[in-house]
Amino acid sequence: MPDSRPFVSLATDFGAAYTAICAGVVHTIAPDANVLVLSDEITPYGVREGAMLLRQALPYLPLGVHVGIVDPGVGTSRRPVAIETGRGDVLVGPDNGLLVPAAEALGGVVGVHVLENPEYRLPSVSASFHGRDVFSPAAGHLAAGAAPADFGPPVEPLPLDVPPPVAGDGELTAPVMYIDRFGSLILGAEPGDLTAALGPLPHGTPLDVLWEAPEPGSARVTFEETFGAVAPGEPLVWVDSSGLLGLAVNRGSAAAAFGLADAEFLTLRRA
C-alpha cells in the first residue's frame, strides 16, 4: 500500500445501513483511510452482477484495498480470502468467484490468502454478517499496513461460475450476466465473439435475438453503437461501457418488454 492516505472501497448487496456499519469498522481500525462506498445496491445474491461491477469499476479507482461482498454462502465452508493483484491492490471478500474478474483486470492474481487469523477479525464473529466481522476488519488492517500473508495460508481462488459464450452455425449463444437498473440484459460475450460467430457486423445490421426461458421467444433488433440510433421504445444490441454485449430498449426496459427478468441465455443470429 502507498505511504499516503490509504484507500478502501466497499461494494455490497447489503443496502445502505449494513454497508455503513462495514465502513465504520474500517474507519475504526484505520482512521486515516479514505473509504468509498462504491455500491450498496448490487442485486441481492447477484454474484455475477457484483463481479462485473468490480471488474468494470476497480481499474478506475485508486490503488488500495477493495472489499466486495455478495455472499450467499456466508456461514458455510466457503472461504474468506484476500487476493493480491499485479497492480498492487488487495481484494477482500468471499471465495465464490466474485473477486476474480476484477483481479484479472488489475494485472492478474499474484497471491491469495485465507482470512482466518483471529487477530484480524472482530472478537465475536456472527454466522451471517461476515461483512462486518471478517471482511471489514481485514480491510482495515490491510489499509493500516498488515500483509495478506499475515491472515492465513495461501490458496487457489475459485473462478466465477459462468458458462462461456458458444459460437454455433451462424449464431452466438451467451449467458446473461445481469440485468442493470435500466432493464438492459448484459451478456457474457464481447464484440469479438459476435464477429467470430456472424462475421463483420456494421452498425445497423438486423439481428434476431432468441431465448428458451422463461418462455420461448424472439425479437428482431439492430446492432447499434448507441441507444439514440433507434427510436424510443425500440430494441437494440450494443456494446456496453465495459466491453460486453447487451440487449436494451431505448428509454425502456428490455427485461420488461420481452419478459426476460429470469432469462439465462440469449442467442444472436443475423436476421
C-alpha positions in Angstrom: 0.0 0.0 0.0 1.2 3.6 -0.7 2.6 5.7 2.2 -0.1 8.4 1.6 -3.7 8.1 3.0 -4.9 4.6 2.4 -7.8 4.0 0.1 -10.6 1.4 0.8 -13.7 0.7 -1.4 -16.8 -1.2 -0.5 -19.2 -2.9 -2.9 -22.0 -5.0 -1.4 -25.6 -6.2 -1.8 -26.3 -5.1 1.8 -28.1 -1.8 1.3 -27.1 1.4 2.9 -27.3 0.7 6.7 -25.3 -2.6 6.8 -22.7 -1.2 4.4 -22.3 1.9 6.6 -21.6 -0.5 9.5 -18.8 -2.0 7.4 -17.4 1.4 6.6 -17.5 2.2 10.3 -15.4 -0.9 11.2 -12.8 0.0 8.6 -12.6 3.6 9.9 -12.3 2.3 13.5 -9.3 0.2 12.6 -7.7 2.5 10.0 -9.0 6.0 11.0 -6.8 7.7 8.3 -8.3 5.6 5.5 -10.4 7.2 2.7 -13.4 4.8 2.5 -15.6 4.9 -0.6 -18.9 3.0 -0.9 -18.7 2.0 -4.5 -22.2 0.5 -4.3 -24.5 -0.9 -1.7 -27.2 -1.7 -4.4 -25.9 -4.9 -6.1 -28.9 -7.2 -6.6 -29.1 -9.5 -3.5 -27.2 -12.7 -4.2 -26.1 -11.4 -7.6 -22.5 -12.8 -7.6 -22.2 -12.3 -11.4 -23.5 -8.8 -11.3 -21.2 -7.9 -8.4 -18.2 -9.5 -10.2 -18.9 -7.4 -13.4 -19.3 -4.2 -11.3 -15.9 -4.8 -9.7 -14.3 -5.7 -13.0 -15.6 -2.5 -14.6 -15.0 -0.1 -11.7 -11.8 -1.0 -9.9 -9.4 -0.1 -12.7 -10.7 3.5 -12.3 -10.3 3.6 -8.6 -7.0 4.5 -6.7 -4.7 1.7 -5.7 -5.9 0.3 -2.4 -7.9 -2.3 -0.6 -11.2 -3.2 -2.3 -13.9 -5.1 -0.5 -16.6 -7.0 -2.5 -19.3 -8.8 -0.6 -22.1 -10.7 -2.4 -22.1 -13.8 -0.2 -24.9 -16.3 -0.5 -22.7 -18.9 1.2 -22.0 -16.8 4.3 -21.6 -19.1 7.4 -20.8 -22.2 5.3 -17.5 -23.8 4.5 -16.8 -21.2 1.8 -13.5 -19.4 2.4 -13.0 -15.7 3.1 -9.9 -14.5 1.1 -7.6 -11.6 0.3 -6.4 -11.5 -3.3 -3.2 -9.7 -4.2 -3.2 -8.2 -7.7 -0.5 -7.3 -10.2 -1.3 -3.6 -9.9 -0.7 -3.8 -6.2 -4.3 -3.7 -4.9 -5.7 -6.3 -2.4 -9.3 -7.6 -3.0 -11.2 -8.8 0.1 -14.3 -11.0 0.0 -15.8 -14.4 -0.3 -14.1 -17.1 -2.3 -17.0 -17.6 -4.7 -15.6 -16.1 -7.9 -16.8 -12.6 -7.1 -13.3 -11.1 -7.0 -11.5 -13.0 -9.7 -12.6 -11.0 -12.8 -11.6 -7.7 -11.1 -8.3 -9.2 -10.1 -7.6 -10.2 -13.7 -8.4 -6.6 -14.8 -5.9 -5.3 -12.2 -2.9 -7.1 -13.6 -3.8 -10.7 -12.6 -3.9 -12.7 -9.4 -0.5 -12.6 -7.7 -1.4 -14.4 -4.4 -4.4 -15.4 -2.4 -4.6 -15.9 1.4 -7.4 -17.2 3.6 -8.7 -14.7 6.2 -8.5 -16.9 9.3 -6.2 -15.2 11.7 -8.4 -14.2 14.7 -6.2 -11.2 15.4 -7.6 -9.6 12.2 -11.3 -10.3 13.0 -13.8 -8.8 15.4 -13.8 -10.6 18.8 -17.1 -12.2 18.1 -17.9 -13.5 14.6 -21.5 -14.0 13.7 -22.7 -16.7 11.3 -24.5 -14.2 8.9 -22.6 -10.9 8.9 -19.0 -11.6 7.9 -19.0 -8.3 6.1 -18.8 -6.6 9.5 -16.9 -9.3 11.4 -14.4 -10.6 8.9 -14.1 -8.7 5.7 -14.2 -5.1 7.0 -11.7 -5.8 9.8 -9.4 -7.4 7.3 -9.7 -4.4 5.0 -8.9 -2.0 7.9 -5.8 -4.0 9.0 -4.6 -4.2 5.4 -5.1 -0.5 5.0 -3.1 0.0 8.2 -0.2 -2.0 6.9 -0.8 -5.6 7.5 0.4 -8.1 4.8 -2.0 -10.5 3.2 0.3 -13.4 4.2 -0.3 -12.5 7.9 -4.0 -13.5 7.6 -3.6 -17.2 6.7 -2.3 -19.8 4.3 -2.1 -19.4 0.5 -4.9 -21.0 -1.6 -6.1 -21.1 -5.1 -9.2 -19.0 -5.7 -12.4 -20.4 -7.1 -13.3 -19.0 -10.6 -16.5 -17.2 -11.3 -19.1 -19.8 -12.3 -20.1 -18.5 -15.8 -20.6 -20.6 -18.9 -18.6 -19.3 -21.9 -20.3 -18.0 -25.0 -20.8 -20.6 -27.6 -20.5 -19.9 -31.4 -22.7 -22.2 -33.5 -23.6 -22.3 -37.1 -24.2 -18.6 -37.7 -25.2 -17.9 -34.2 -23.8 -16.9 -30.8 -25.3 -18.1 -27.5 -24.2 -16.2 -24.4 -25.2 -16.2 -20.7 -27.0 -13.3 -19.2 -24.6 -11.9 -16.6 -27.1 -9.5 -15.0 -29.8 -7.0 -15.7 -28.9 -3.4 -15.0 -31.1 -0.8 -13.4 -32.4 0.3 -16.8 -33.6 -3.2 -17.6 -30.8 -4.0 -20.1 -29.5 -7.5 -20.2 -25.7 -7.6 -20.1 -24.2 -10.7 -21.7 -21.1 -12.8 -21.0 -19.8 -12.2 -24.5 -17.7 -9.5 -26.3 -17.9 -8.0 -29.8 -15.1 -10.3 -31.0 -17.3 -13.3 -30.0 -20.1 -11.9 -32.1 -17.8 -11.2 -35.1 -16.4 -14.7 -34.8 -19.8 -16.3 -35.0 -21.6 -14.0 -37.5 -18.8 -12.2 -39.4 -18.3 -8.4 -39.6 -21.4 -6.5 -38.4 -21.7 -2.9 -39.4 -23.9 -0.8 -37.1 -27.5 -1.0 -38.3 -27.3 -4.7 -39.1 -30.6 -6.5 -38.3 -30.3 -9.4 -35.8 -32.7 -11.9 -34.3 -32.4 -12.5 -30.6 -33.9 -15.8 -29.3 -34.4 -17.3 -25.9 -35.8 -20.5 -24.4 -36.6 -19.3 -20.9 -38.6 -18.1 -19.1 -40.8 -18.8 -22.2 -39.5 -19.4 -25.7 -39.5 -16.2 -27.7 -37.6 -13.9 -30.1 -37.1 -10.3 -31.1 -35.9 -8.5 -34.2 -33.3 -5.9 -33.3 -30.4 -4.0 -34.8 -26.8 -3.9 -33.8 -26.1 -0.3 -32.9 -23.3 1.9 -31.4 -25.6 3.9 -29.2 -29.2 3.9 -27.9 -30.1 7.1 -29.8 -29.6 5.2 -33.1 -33.1 3.7 -32.6 -36.4 5.4 -31.8 -37.6 5.5 -28.2 -39.1 2.2 -27.3 -37.2 0.3 -29.9 -34.7 -2.6 -29.1 -31.1 -2.9 -29.9 -28.0 -4.9 -29.3 -25.0 -2.8 -28.3 -21.6 -2.9 -26.6 -21.7 -1.5 -23.1 -19.1 0.6 -21.4 -17.3 -2.4 -20.0 -17.0 -4.0 -23.5 -19.8 -6.6 -23.1 -22.7 -7.2 -25.5 -26.1 -6.2 -24.2 -29.8 -6.2 -25.2 -31.5 -2.9 -24.5 -34.6 -0.8 -25.3 -34.0 2.9 -25.9 -35.6 4.7 -23.0 -37.2 1.5 -21.8 -36.5 -1.9 -20.2 -35.7 -4.9 -22.4 -36.3 -7.2 -19.4 -39.9 -5.9 -19.1 -40.6 -5.5 -22.8 -39.7 -9.1 -23.6 -40.4 -10.8 -20.2 -36.8 -11.7 -19.7 -36.3 -10.9 -16.0 -35.3 -14.5 -15.4 -33.5 -15.2 -18.7 -30.3 -17.2 -18.5 -29.1 -17.3 -22.1 -29.7 -15.3 -25.3 -28.9 -16.4 -28.9 -28.0 -13.9 -31.5 -28.3 -14.5 -35.3 -28.3 -12.4 -38.4 -31.9 -11.6 -39.3 
